[in-house]
């Protein structure tokens, strides 16, 4: 099967990957005193279905830039454990230019880098778990095309400005005492409390936490003990070296932990309602999108052949000397192979599927659109060939049961505005597509 979140190889960057930041985003950056090429950091919250982009301002600390409603994510609350479980990953991931996917079949994509050192140490499996467009997820975090285009451009500008990598922090929900109390019976609670420590370090410092792994656990902002000159060495599966938390973070983080634990204990004593361990649903959507599909989470869908996102003609970017530009060297280096490799989708939930063999690139006489649709037809034919003839007619998708979406606790009016349902008869600006083929309306119009 075609990769659920992966695209074709190419040595040229498509136009959409080089799209300039919009005048509105440039104005927002100026208002917040954030240089266009300063470092970024991404935070994801499943239950609230929100993705936050933070950016360094002129003080060198990260401040919230924008909150994006997530169009679709799959699985349930909890980390990804094994290939095919449809879970979107949770934890701390480091994104380098090599993980930027400008030729994704889902408009644009950013590979989370799963599995990281923690995942591998704990024998967790899977690959090609992305943040991408097209509002369709099988183990990924799916945005609209317009959203991923803007997020991708912000990441690109930070790399061009000198940032070597940026961090993605993925959480099951906002790590508040109230949410922890609601989910206190969940078997993932020990893992969630561990990653909450990294969340707390970031929230008290507004600096990217330094993340290491030892003894199969995350550790955050470790430094050598006082009077120790021995550098720290971490082995993900070995014993942790002696370390302390960086002093400028340890005090505020400990104070936050004490306050949060006191509030948590009070809520448990009041016997606040406990959330179900399993929602019974396959992932979720932000309520601005739920409002457009009648309040029920649609099933994750595979893009039909005739509605695959169109791939615009690629462009070669070069500097004044005619040499490949810095952007091409950063993001085009991994796409110059002489053959295109088809990667198996890892989270379709289908048993026994395997990667297709590497296929040669299409000839020049074949257009990109024809090539894309041809592959899609082959994929559809393979899938339908396994069914009896009487079952090969298209079956209408049945909406999943309605999920009660908890109202997120916003720290700013901007977050509240992003999370609020749109007024009747209006269009959500963040959901407007960059291209019609990958729009929210085209993907879910059959369900409306």
N, C-alpha and C positions, 0 to 999 in steps of 0.2 A: 504494500500500500504506500501511497505517497506520504511523505512526512507530514505529520499533523501541524508542525510549527516550523518547518525548515524549507528553505527555498533552493533554487538552482545556483550552481557556481558560475561566476563570471569575473572577469578581470576589470570590468568597467562599473562605475557607480551609477545606479539609476538616478534619474532626475529627482525623484521623491526623497532620496537619501541626502541630497544636497540642497533641499529647499531652505531658503532663508527664514529666520524667525519672523513672525508677523509683526507689523507695526504695533499692534496691541501688546504683544509680549515684550517688545523692546521698550515700550512705554512703561509697562509694569516693572521691568527690571530697573529702569531709571528711578521710578517712584520708591522702590525698595533699596536703592543704593547698592545694587548688585551688578558688578561687571558682567558683560555678556559671556565672557569666557572663564568666569570663576568656577571652582569645583561645585559639583552637585551631589546629592544623596537622595535615595528613594526609599520611602516607607510604604508598606502595603498592609492593609487590614482587611481580612477576609469577611468577617461577619458584617462589618459596615460597608463592605464593597467599595473601598476608597483607596486610591493611590496618591501619595503626597510626593511632590518634588520640593526638596529643600535646596537652597543655594547659599554659598558664602557671600556675605555682604562685605562692605569695606572694612569692617572690624575683624574679618577673618573667621567669624563664627557663622554657623548655618542658621538661616531663618527660613520660615515657610514661604515658598513662592506661589504654589498653586496646588489645589486639591482636585483630583480627577475622579469622577464616579467610574467604577469598573463596570464594563458592559456585561462580562460573563466570566465566571470562574467555575471550575468543576471539582467534584469530590465533596469532602465534608471538612469540618474544622479538624485540624491535626496535621502533622507533618507528612511528607511523602515518605513511604517506607520501601515499596518495591515497584518494579516495572509493571504497568498495567493497572495499578490501583486507582487511577484517575485523580490522584491527589495533586493539588498544587503545592509546591514546596513551602516550608516555613523555616526561618533561620536567617543567617547572615551570609551574604554572597558578594563576592568581589567581581566587578565587571570591568574587563579590559577591552581595548579596541577590537581584539580578536573575537570577542563575543557579540559584537554588533553585526546584525544580519541585514544588509541593505537589499538583498535579493529574495527575501522571504515571499512565499506564495500568499502570505497573510499580510500583505502590504509592506510593512517593516517589522522587524523583530529584534529583541534584545534577549540573548540567551542568559538565563540566570546563573549558569555554571554549575547546576546540580549534576552530580553530587559534589559537595565541597569536602574539605578534610574531615569535618565532623560526620557527615553522611557516610563517607567511606569507612571511617573508623567504626561506625555502628552498623556496617553491612547493609546500607540502604542503596537501592538500585534504581536506575532510570536515566534518561538522557533527553536532551533537547527540550527542556522545560522553559518556555519563553514568556516574555511579555510581548504581545503582538497585536495586530489589528484584526479587522473582520468580525469581531464580536462572536467568535466561536471558540470554545475551549475544550480540550481533552487533556487536562493536567496542566494547563497554562493559565495565565492571567490575560484575558482578552479585552482590548480596548476598541473604540471605534478607530477608523483609519485616521481621522483628523487628530484624535488624541495621541496615538502612537507617533504620528508624524511630528507633533510638537515636542513630545518627550524625547524622541530620537534626536531631534535637532538640538535640544538643550544639552543632551549628552555629547553629541558631536562637537559642539562649541566648547564644552569643558575640556575635551581631549585636545582640541586644537589650541586651547589656552595653556596646555602643559599638564593637566591632571593625568596621572598615569593609570588610575583606575577609580571607579566610584563604587559605593557600597549600596546594596539593596538589603533592607531589613524587612522581612516578611513575617507577619504576626497573625494569629487566629482572630484577634480582635484587639481593640485598644486596651492596653495593659493597665486598666484601672482596677481598684479594689472591688468596685461593683461588678465588673465583668468576671473577675476571678471568683467572686463569691457565687455568681450564677452558675459558673462551670466547675464548681469545686469537686464534683463527683467524677469529672472526666478523667479517664486513665492517662491522658496526656498532660496532666497538671504538673508533674515534675519537670517535664521538658519545657513547658510554658513558663514556669517560675525561673528556670535557668536562663531563657532568652529574655525574660523581663529585666534581668540584671543589665544586659546590654542596652535595653530600652531606657532604663533609668539613667545610665551613664550618659546617654545622648541627651535626654531631656534636661538634666541638670547642668550640662556643660555646653550644649549646642556645638559639640565637636564630634567628628567621626570616631567612634570607639575603635581602639585597636583590638582585633579579634585573633585569638590563638586557640588551639585545641590540644588538650592533653588528657590522659586517662578517660578518653571518649567523652569529654565534656568541653563546652565552650568556656573560655576565660576571657575577661575583658580588661583592657588597659593595664596589663601586668608590667611591673618594673622590678629590677633586682631589689632585694632587701637593703636597708641602710648599711653602709660600710662594706658592701659587697661589690667587688669589681668583676665578678664572673658574669659573662653575658648569659642571658636566658636562652635555653634551647628547649623547644617543645616537640614532643613526639605524640601525635594524635592518639596512639594506643598505649603509650608508655606512661610511667609515673610523671606527675607534674613536678617541675623544679620548684624550689623555694622562691616565692615572689610575693610582692605586695601590690595593691592597687595604687595607681598614681595618686600622690597625696592631694593634688588639687581637685581630684574627682571623688576620692574615697569619702571625704567628709560629707559633702552635699548628697552623694548617692546613699550613704548610710542613713542620713536624716530622712530622706524620701522613703526608704525602705521601712523605717520605723513607723512613720506616719501612715503609710499604706497598710502595713500589717495591723495597726490599731483599728483602722477603718474596716478592714476585711473581717477582723474578729468581731467587731460590733455588728456587721451585717449578718454574719453566720449566727450570732447569738439571737438576732431578730428572726432567724429562720427564713431569709429571703428565698423566693422561689428558685428552684434548681432547673437549669435548662436541660433538655434531653441530650443524652450523649450522642445520639445519632439523629440528624434532622429528618432522615428519610428522603431527602432531596439530593439531587446531583448538583451541588454548588449553589451559586446565587448570582444575583444582579443587584446593582445599586437601585434604589427606589425610583430614581428619575427615569430609569429604563423600565422598571416594573410597571410604572404608571402608564407606559405606552403599550404594554402587552396585556393589560387587564388585570395586573396584580399577581399573576401566576408565573413562576419561572419556567420558561420554555425549555424543552430538552436541548442538550447540546447537539448541534447538527453539523453534518458534513456538507460543505458547499457543493450544490449541484453543478454539473459540468458547464452549463450555459451561463452560470452566474459567477464563475471564478473571477477574482479581481484581475483586471487587465494590467499587464506589465508594460509600463511606458517605455519607449526606446531608451536604452542606456546612453550615458554621455561619458566621455573621457575628460577629466578635469586636468588641466596643465597650468604651470606657471608661465611667466613671461618668456622663459628660455625654451619653452616647449617640452620641458621635462615633466613627469607626473607630479601633481601637486601633493602637498602634505596630506590632504584629505584622502587622495587615492592611495598613498603609501600606508596610511593608517587603516583604512577600511577596505581597500581593494586587494591587499596582499594575499588574503586567503582564498580569493576567487579567481585565480589565474591558472588553475589546473586544466590540463588538456581534455579531461573528461569530467562529466557531471555525475555525481554519485547520488543515488536515491537512498535516503535514510528511512528506515522503518519507523512508523509512528509508534511511540512507546506507551501511549496511554489511551488507546482506543477502547480498552476493555475487551478486545477480541482475543480468543485463545489461539495460539499456534501461529500467529503471523510472524513473518520473517522479513529481513531486508531484501530488497530486490538487488540484483547484481548491478555493478556499475555500468552505466550506459554512455555511449559516445555522445558528444555534443551534436545538436542538429546541424544540418548543412545550411549554407547561406541561403539556399532557395526556400527554406522553411521559415515562415514568419513566426515571431514569438507567440502571438495569440493563437495561431493554429497549433503550434507545438503544445502550448498549455492545455488547450481543449482536448487535444488528442490523448494526452496522458490522463486527463480526467475521465474521458470515455472508457479507456482501458481499465481504470480503477473501478468505475461503475460496473463494467461488464464482469470483472472478476468477482465483485461482490454479489451481483445478481445471479451469476452462474451457479452458485451454491444453493440457490433456492429452487423449489419446485416451480414449474411453469405457472401454476395458478397463483403463486405468491410474488410474481415479478412486476405486478402493477404497483404504481406508486401508492404508498400508504400515508395518509395524513398523519402529521406529528400530533401526539396527544400531550397537551400541556401537563407539566408536573403539578402535584398538589401545591396549594398556596403555602408560602413560607412566611411566618411572622418575622419581619425584619426589625431588629432592635434599632431604635433611634440612636444614632451615634452622638456621643457627647462632644460637641465642637468646642475648641478653645478660642476660636475667632469667629467673627461674623462672616468671614469669607467661607469657612468650612460649612457654616449653617446654610449659606446661600447655595453652595454646591450640592449639599445633601437634600435640600428641600424639593418636593415634587413640583413640576412645572405647572403653571396655571393652565386651566383647560383651554385648548385651542392654540397653544403656543408650541414652539419648537425649542428643544434644549440645544443651546448653542454648542455645548461640548460634544453633542451627539451628531452634529452635522458632519457628513462625510467629506473627505478630500476628493474621492471619486465615487460616482454613483454606484458602481458595482459592489463596493464594500460597505455600503451604508447600513445603518441600523434598520432603516425602513425596508430596504430590499431583503435583508436577512430574515426579518421577522414578519414581513407583510402577510405571509400565508397564514399566520396565527392570529391576525387582528380581525 
